[in-house]
Amino acid sequence: MFNDKSILVTGGTGSFGKKFIKTLLARYKPRRVIVFSRDELKQFEMQQVYDSPAMRFFLGDVRDGQRLRQAMRGVDFVVHAAALKQVPAAEYNPMECIKTNIQGAENVINAALENNVEKVIALSTDKAANPINLYGATKLVSDKLFVAANNIAGGHRTRFAVVRYGNVVGSRGSVVPFFRKLIDDGAKELPITDARMTRFWITLQDGVDFVFTNFKRMHGGEIFVPKIPSSRITDLAAAIAPDLPTRIIGIRPGEKLHEVMCPSDSAHQTIEFAEHYVIRPAINFAEEVDYRRSVIGESGQQVPEGFEYNSGTNPVFLTIPQLCELTGIVEA
């Protein structure tokens, strides 16, 4: 699918972008791979590792629509991974988060339509479902923009979809490297926000593979949600530091006890497949699409009324031994 094609990744120097591009180059022979990001140092460092002749490095910010339009000339596929993601930083700098996560999403959509890009997948987060913090709210708006973009594509071939998943094991900013740093610094205990807290977990490679598959299965307008395991924060702490006690510090501003990826209010739009869920769009596009069947032939069925995919009620929980194995994966 990606052989002799041009692929652009916004936020391409981040954890996801680097893993996606590494996997892309290992599995396919793309004509061009464009890293679009605003950090020149990270791009320089990435150039030392990813030396394929297909690689291109574009300095730019998703807030700059003109630069995006220029970068997407001749591009076939776009992965939109650029975002401001830190919850406290978003609360303190709300307009900056809005400019990047919402206005940046609009710029990506317009640039893709103008350049007749074939397919665009935007990365979302579980915090976008029933959001209680600004970061989650901006990603919900972004999700809505990408879904609705299919309705304004007109004669363009461009189709848009969204991928939503939970915490990435070992990625920068996640709790695993945070706990490890505390241990390395000689901490005598680990801070736990609430003993009841649960989270969805996915490895970075599984997240990347999910995006690759969704490029093949998407009609346009879907929010794809993988079936992934949950863990209790107390079990995670026990897996990383079994000999250290924990201390309850209370839930931080903008944080939930449990995360949701498919809200119950969207149950009437949610379709269950063998390995994932699809939240189909609430609006009707010009062309009729049966979202119960993917482009690659997978069949799904409507979930029951009131269904919710919640990290606290998830039927699959990681055991402490499984978490020990999983937390050995530390991504750059």
C-alpha positions as CSV (number, residue, x, y, z in Angstrom):
1,M,0.0,0.0,0.0
2,F,2.8,2.4,0.8
3,N,5.3,1.3,-1.8
4,D,6.3,4.2,-4.1
5,K,4.0,6.5,-2.2
6,S,4.7,9.7,-0.3
7,I,3.9,9.8,3.4
8,L,3.9,12.8,5.7
9,V,3.9,12.6,9.5
10,T,3.2,15.7,11.5
11,G,5.0,15.7,14.9
12,G,7.3,13.2,13.1
13,T,10.2,13.5,15.7
14,G,8.0,12.4,18.6
15,S,7.9,8.8,20.0
16,F,5.1,7.7,17.7
17,G,6.5,9.4,14.6
18,K,9.9,7.8,15.0
19,K,8.5,4.3,15.6
20,F,6.0,4.7,12.7
21,I,8.7,5.8,10.3
22,K,11.1,3.1,11.4
23,T,8.4,0.5,10.8
24,L,7.4,2.1,7.5
25,L,11.0,1.9,6.1
26,A,11.4,-1.7,7.3
27,R,8.2,-3.0,5.7
28,Y,7.7,-0.8,2.6
29,K,9.7,1.1,-0.1
30,P,8.1,4.5,0.0
31,R,9.1,7.2,-2.5
32,R,9.2,9.9,0.1
33,V,8.8,10.1,3.9
34,I,8.3,13.6,5.2
35,V,9.0,14.5,8.8
36,F,7.1,17.7,9.6
37,S,7.9,19.2,13.0
38,R,9.1,22.4,14.6
39,D,12.2,21.1,16.5
40,E,15.4,21.5,14.5
41,L,17.5,19.7,17.1
42,K,15.2,16.6,17.1
43,Q,15.2,16.6,13.3
44,F,19.0,16.8,13.2
45,E,19.3,13.9,15.7
46,M,16.7,11.9,13.7
47,Q,18.7,12.4,10.5
48,Q,21.7,10.6,12.0
49,V,19.5,7.5,12.5
50,Y,17.1,7.5,9.6
51,D,19.4,7.8,6.6
52,S,17.1,6.4,3.9
53,P,17.2,8.3,0.6
54,A,13.4,8.6,0.9
55,M,13.6,10.8,4.0
56,R,12.7,14.5,3.9
57,F,12.8,16.9,6.9
58,F,10.5,19.9,6.9
59,L,10.7,22.4,9.7
60,G,7.3,23.8,10.3
61,D,4.4,24.2,12.8
62,V,0.9,22.8,12.2
63,R,-0.3,26.3,13.2
64,D,1.2,27.5,9.9
65,G,-1.3,26.5,7.2
66,Q,0.8,27.8,4.3
67,R,3.8,25.7,5.3
68,L,1.6,22.6,5.7
69,R,0.1,23.2,2.2
70,Q,3.6,23.4,0.8
71,A,4.8,20.3,2.7
72,M,1.9,18.2,1.4
73,R,2.4,18.7,-2.3
74,G,2.4,15.3,-4.0
75,V,1.7,13.5,-0.7
76,D,-0.5,10.4,-0.7
77,F,-0.9,9.6,3.0
78,V,-0.8,11.8,6.2
79,V,-0.5,10.8,9.8
80,H,-1.3,13.7,12.1
81,A,0.6,13.1,15.4
82,A,1.5,16.7,16.3
83,A,-0.2,17.9,19.5
84,L,0.4,19.6,22.8
85,K,-0.3,16.8,25.2
86,Q,0.7,17.7,28.7
87,V,-2.5,18.2,30.8
88,P,-1.2,20.7,33.4
89,A,0.6,22.7,30.6
90,A,-2.7,22.9,28.6
91,E,-4.6,24.1,31.7
92,Y,-2.0,26.8,32.3
93,N,-1.6,27.8,28.6
94,P,-5.1,27.1,27.2
95,M,-4.9,29.3,24.0
96,E,-1.6,27.7,23.0
97,C,-3.2,24.2,23.3
98,I,-6.2,25.4,21.2
99,K,-4.0,26.9,18.5
100,T,-2.0,23.7,18.1
101,N,-4.6,21.0,18.7
102,I,-7.7,22.6,17.1
103,Q,-6.5,25.2,14.6
104,G,-3.6,22.9,13.7
105,A,-6.1,20.2,12.9
106,E,-8.1,22.6,10.7
107,N,-4.8,23.5,8.9
108,V,-4.0,19.8,8.3
109,I,-7.5,19.2,6.9
110,N,-7.3,22.2,4.5
111,A,-3.8,21.3,3.3
112,A,-4.8,17.7,2.7
113,L,-7.9,18.7,0.7
114,E,-6.0,21.3,-1.3
115,N,-3.3,18.8,-2.3
116,N,-5.8,15.9,-2.9
117,V,-4.1,13.7,-0.4
118,E,-5.6,10.2,-0.5
119,K,-6.0,9.3,3.2
120,V,-5.4,11.1,6.5
121,I,-5.3,9.5,10.0
122,A,-5.3,11.7,13.1
123,L,-4.1,10.4,16.4
124,S,-6.5,10.9,19.3
125,T,-6.5,9.9,23.0
126,D,-8.8,8.3,25.6
127,K,-8.9,11.8,27.2
128,A,-11.0,13.0,24.3
129,A,-14.0,10.8,25.4
130,N,-16.1,12.7,27.9
131,P,-13.2,15.2,28.5
132,I,-12.7,16.9,31.8
133,N,-9.5,18.7,31.0
134,L,-8.6,21.2,28.3
135,Y,-6.3,18.8,26.5
136,G,-9.0,16.2,26.2
137,A,-11.5,18.9,25.1
138,T,-9.2,20.1,22.3
139,K,-8.7,16.6,21.1
140,L,-12.4,16.0,21.1
141,V,-12.8,19.0,18.8
142,S,-10.0,17.8,16.7
143,D,-11.7,14.4,16.3
144,K,-14.9,16.1,15.3
145,L,-13.1,18.2,12.7
146,F,-11.5,15.2,11.1
147,V,-14.7,13.2,11.0
148,A,-16.7,16.1,9.6
149,A,-14.0,16.8,7.0
150,N,-15.2,13.8,5.0
151,N,-18.5,15.7,4.5
152,I,-16.7,18.7,2.9
153,A,-14.3,16.7,0.7
154,G,-16.6,17.2,-2.3
155,G,-14.9,16.0,-5.5
156,H,-11.6,15.4,-3.7
157,R,-10.5,11.8,-3.1
158,T,-9.3,12.7,0.4
159,R,-10.7,10.6,3.3
160,F,-10.1,11.2,7.0
161,A,-10.2,8.9,10.0
162,V,-9.2,9.0,13.7
163,V,-7.3,6.5,15.9
164,R,-8.0,6.7,19.6
165,Y,-6.0,4.7,22.2
166,G,-4.8,4.8,25.8
167,N,-1.5,5.2,27.6
168,V,1.6,4.1,25.6
169,V,3.9,1.9,27.7
170,G,7.3,3.6,28.3
171,S,6.8,6.6,26.0
172,R,8.2,10.0,27.1
173,G,5.9,11.6,29.7
174,S,4.2,8.4,30.8
175,V,4.2,7.1,34.3
176,V,6.6,4.2,33.7
177,P,9.7,6.4,33.1
178,F,8.5,8.7,35.8
179,F,8.5,5.9,38.4
180,R,11.9,4.7,37.1
181,K,13.4,8.1,37.5
182,L,12.1,8.3,41.1
183,I,13.7,4.9,41.8
184,D,17.0,5.9,40.2
185,D,17.0,9.0,42.4
186,G,16.7,6.9,45.5
187,A,13.0,7.4,46.3
188,K,11.8,5.5,49.4
189,E,8.2,5.3,48.1
190,L,6.1,5.8,45.0
191,P,3.4,8.4,44.7
192,I,0.0,7.0,43.8
193,T,-2.9,9.4,43.0
194,D,-5.7,6.9,43.9
195,A,-5.5,3.2,44.7
196,R,-8.7,2.6,42.6
197,M,-7.2,4.2,39.4
198,T,-7.0,2.2,36.2
199,R,-5.7,3.0,32.7
200,F,-5.7,1.4,29.2
201,W,-2.2,0.3,28.0
202,I,-0.8,-0.2,24.6
203,T,2.8,-0.7,23.4
204,L,4.1,1.9,20.9
205,Q,4.6,-0.8,18.2
206,D,1.0,-2.0,18.7
207,G,-0.2,1.6,18.3
208,V,1.8,2.0,15.1
209,D,0.6,-1.3,13.7
210,F,-3.0,-0.3,14.5
211,V,-2.5,2.9,12.4
212,F,-1.0,0.9,9.5
213,T,-4.0,-1.5,9.5
214,N,-6.5,1.3,9.7
215,F,-5.2,3.0,6.6
216,K,-6.2,-0.3,4.8
217,R,-9.5,-0.8,6.5
218,M,-10.9,2.8,6.6
219,H,-13.8,4.1,4.6
220,G,-13.5,7.6,6.1
221,G,-15.2,9.1,9.1
222,E,-14.4,6.3,11.6
223,I,-12.9,6.7,15.0
224,F,-11.0,3.4,15.5
225,V,-10.5,2.1,19.0
226,P,-8.3,-1.0,19.7
227,K,-9.2,-3.7,22.2
228,I,-6.4,-3.3,24.7
229,P,-5.8,-4.4,28.3
230,S,-6.2,-2.3,31.4
231,S,-4.1,-2.2,34.6
232,R,-4.5,-0.9,38.1
233,I,-2.0,1.8,39.1
234,T,-1.2,-0.1,42.2
235,D,-0.3,-3.2,40.2
236,L,1.9,-1.1,37.9
237,A,3.8,0.3,40.9
238,A,4.2,-3.3,42.3
239,A,5.6,-4.5,39.0
240,I,8.1,-1.7,38.7
241,A,9.2,-1.6,42.4
242,P,7.8,-4.5,44.4
243,D,9.9,-3.6,47.5
244,L,8.8,0.1,47.7
245,P,5.7,1.3,49.6
246,T,3.3,3.6,48.0
247,R,1.8,6.9,49.2
248,I,-1.6,8.2,48.1
249,I,-1.3,11.8,47.0
250,G,-4.8,12.4,45.5
251,I,-6.1,12.8,42.0
252,R,-4.5,15.7,40.1
253,P,-6.5,18.5,38.4
254,G,-8.0,17.2,35.2
255,E,-7.5,13.6,36.0
256,K,-10.0,10.7,36.1
257,L,-10.2,7.5,38.1
258,H,-10.9,5.5,34.9
259,E,-10.5,6.4,31.3
260,V,-13.1,5.9,28.6
261,M,-12.6,5.2,24.9
262,C,-16.1,4.5,23.7
263,P,-18.6,6.5,25.8
264,S,-22.0,5.1,26.5
265,D,-23.6,8.1,24.9
266,S,-22.1,7.0,21.6
267,A,-23.2,3.3,22.0
268,H,-25.7,3.7,19.1
269,Q,-22.8,4.7,16.9
270,T,-20.3,2.0,18.1
271,I,-19.6,-1.2,16.2
272,E,-17.6,-4.1,17.6
273,F,-15.2,-6.0,15.6
274,A,-12.9,-8.9,16.6
275,E,-10.0,-6.8,17.6
276,H,-11.3,-3.2,17.7
277,Y,-14.3,-0.9,17.9
278,V,-15.5,1.7,15.4
279,I,-17.4,4.8,16.3
280,R,-19.1,5.7,13.1
281,P,-19.9,9.4,12.3
282,A,-23.1,10.9,13.7
283,I,-23.6,12.8,10.4
284,N,-24.6,11.3,7.1
285,F,-22.0,11.7,4.3
286,A,-23.0,12.2,0.6
287,E,-22.1,8.6,-0.1
288,E,-23.7,5.8,1.9
289,V,-21.3,3.7,3.9
290,D,-21.9,0.5,5.8
291,Y,-19.4,0.8,8.6
292,R,-20.3,-2.7,9.8
293,R,-17.9,-4.0,7.1
294,S,-14.4,-2.6,6.7
295,V,-12.7,-2.1,3.3
296,I,-10.6,-5.2,3.9
297,G,-13.7,-7.3,4.5
298,E,-13.9,-7.5,8.4
299,S,-17.5,-7.7,9.7
300,G,-18.7,-6.1,12.9
301,Q,-22.0,-5.7,14.8
302,Q,-23.7,-3.0,16.8
303,V,-22.9,-2.9,20.5
304,P,-25.8,-3.1,23.0
305,E,-27.5,0.0,24.3
306,G,-25.6,1.6,27.1
307,F,-22.3,0.0,26.2
308,E,-19.2,1.8,27.4
309,Y,-15.5,0.8,26.9
310,N,-14.1,1.8,30.2
311,S,-10.6,1.0,31.7
312,G,-12.3,0.1,35.0
313,T,-14.8,-2.4,33.6
314,N,-12.6,-3.7,30.8
315,P,-12.7,-7.5,30.8
316,V,-9.0,-7.8,30.2
317,F,-6.6,-6.7,33.0
318,L,-2.8,-7.1,33.0
319,T,-1.4,-9.2,35.9
320,I,1.7,-8.1,37.8
321,P,3.9,-10.6,36.0
322,Q,2.5,-9.3,32.6
323,L,3.2,-5.7,33.7
324,C,6.8,-6.7,34.7
325,E,7.3,-7.9,31.2
326,L,5.5,-4.9,29.6
327,T,7.3,-2.3,31.6
328,G,10.6,-3.6,30.3
329,I,9.7,-1.9,27.0
330,V,11.0,1.7,27.2
331,E,10.6,3.7,24.1
332,A,12.7,6.7,23.1
